[in-house]
């Protein structure tokens, strides 16, 4: 068998899935499936009250891998989400849940770290699973992020237009039914479709994308970094400011004395926005 190349213009095709499916077809007689770490026994399933499940809800992060998981409650079951995948968790203990899907099983264990008492989530593969293989091992450990609640005035700080010179595109962060969304003036180019949920100071998650907002010396929002962990790493966007009837943006310039200062420069656009409070 020679090289196999699969081309596609969809950014969510997940080529590692296709590569494994092709390998399964051509190499099925050359390899045997590794033995699972643990045999799955459906009789281990137990029932847990909803309040016991609610304590597990939140965001969990592996900062080194730039990986953020969300655990939420849906129809009285815990659901774990990573990027564009979701796992319905079945309780086998007070702190342990399993996701079962042939040919692999994932074990989710909620624990407290002995050194500092911080809540962590361990995810262990018990079969073949590409998620943990890509993370570099049979187990990943994520730390619970502190819940963040923003006031209406704090949310307004982030509203506005953000542009990327590298992509030649501008998005507007808007408030829709008390939820934050990134919108493009052309809905067919609206890549960020999910709600932005706060996961830390100046940090938001809109699965599968993470947003980190940056501030200037005055503490005002100056831009943002976009990261989707797979294809985009710290892509900078600059916030466009609305002053009067024109749209401007803030940049860092160097004076003749070699010092740095903020300057306001015109930002080309055909769609000026209403004035924003700064």
Order of alpha helices (4+ residues) and beta strands (2+ residues): alpha-alpha-beta-beta-beta-beta-beta-beta-beta-alpha-beta-alpha-beta-beta-beta-beta-beta-beta-beta-beta-beta-beta
